[in-house]
Amino acid sequence: MSAIAENLLQVSSRIQRACEIAKRDKKDVGLVAVSKKHSAEMVRAAYEAGQIAFGENYVQEGVDKIAALQDIRQQITWHFIGPIQSNKTRFIAESFDWVQSINRLKIAQRLSEQRPLDLNNLNICLQVNISGESSKNGVTPSEALLTCMDLVKLPNLSLRGLMAIPEPGASLQSMKEFHQLFIEIQKHLMKNQFRTQFDTLSIGMSDDLEQSILAGSTMVRIGTAIFGARNIEEDQEDLNTAQ
Ligand SMILES: *Cc1c(COP(=O)(O)O)cnc(C)c1O
């Protein structure tokens, strides 16, 4: 068995155990394998081991990888999870299935205009800055509801939920509050009869997977535990890059 296949099994059993402890169904927690800075060949190895959802942080790297894996494009769901510059939105709109890192309406409007009409709606999540650090991307929790009310109206996009990147060592309580915000927005959208499948709370990385599932995550984004370590300094930049 390949190292990636073994790592995937381990991550899967971590998710299983966390779900048992949280008394949740494992089917309700999706796994996005974050392949940033890893090759198309490694993505293919993970795909061959059964993984079908992948996350990328950089537009050019992601677009190139998607092109290199064109033969399995229909079987894979590609998530864009990195900071978005407005001059790059077209490439994202044309190549990806999901964008989890929406941090302002303007970006979503561009993606909506640029989404090719022969493709399904682009699934989006609003990124919320739950740790209050100025360097992190995302709207504040108090802005999230009104922003969602705007996002849900855009054509060619489907608002699917919220995403956050908690600071390292963030408390379980802060993640539970994020889950609570998600539930409130979900109720509000339903009450106002917006027809959207607002079902995704994307939170949880290699180091906080268990705690995120306990707090109610429905989608974990795991890089290191599947593909191995990346360069730490560059990594800090990734997570902190402002617009
Ligand atoms: C890199 C990254 C991840 C994966 O982080 P790991 O700690 O390697 O699991 C998840 N989400 C986002 C937004 C990332 O940039």
The ligand as an SDF file (V2000), in Angstrom:
LIG
                    3D

 15 15  0  0  0  0  0  0  0  0999 V2000
   -3.1310   24.3090    4.1340 C   0  0  0  0  0  0  0  0  0  0  0  0
   -4.5580   24.4170    4.5130 C   0  0  0  0  0  0  0  0  0  0  0  0
   -5.2440   23.3550    5.1160 C   0  0  0  0  0  0  0  0  0  0  0  0
   -4.5760   22.0360    5.5090 C   0  0  0  0  0  0  0  0  0  0  0  0
   -3.7480   22.2210    6.5840 O   0  0  0  0  0  0  0  0  0  0  0  0
   -2.9710   20.9680    7.2760 P   0  0  0  0  0  0  0  0  0  0  0  0
   -2.5820   21.5170    8.5940 O   0  0  0  0  0  0  0  0  0  0  0  0
   -1.8270   20.6530    6.3990 O   0  0  0  0  0  0  0  0  0  0  0  0
   -3.9370   19.8560    7.3840 O   0  0  0  0  0  0  0  0  0  0  0  0
   -6.5850   23.5060    5.3770 C   0  0  0  0  0  0  0  0  0  0  0  0
   -7.2350   24.6520    5.0800 N   0  0  0  0  0  0  0  0  0  0  0  0
   -6.6210   25.6920    4.5000 C   0  0  0  0  0  0  0  0  0  0  0  0
   -7.3950   26.9210    4.1870 C   0  0  0  0  0  0  0  0  0  0  0  0
   -5.2700   25.6070    4.2030 C   0  0  0  0  0  0  0  0  0  0  0  0
   -4.6560   26.6690    3.6440 O   0  0  0  0  0  0  0  0  0  0  0  0
  1  2  1  0
  2  3  1  0
  2 14  2  0
  3  4  1  0
  3 10  2  0
  4  5  1  0
  5  6  1  0
  6  7  2  0
  6  8  1  0
  6  9  1  0
 10 11  1  0
 11 12  2  0
 12 13  1  0
 12 14  1  0
 14 15  1  0
M  END
$$$$
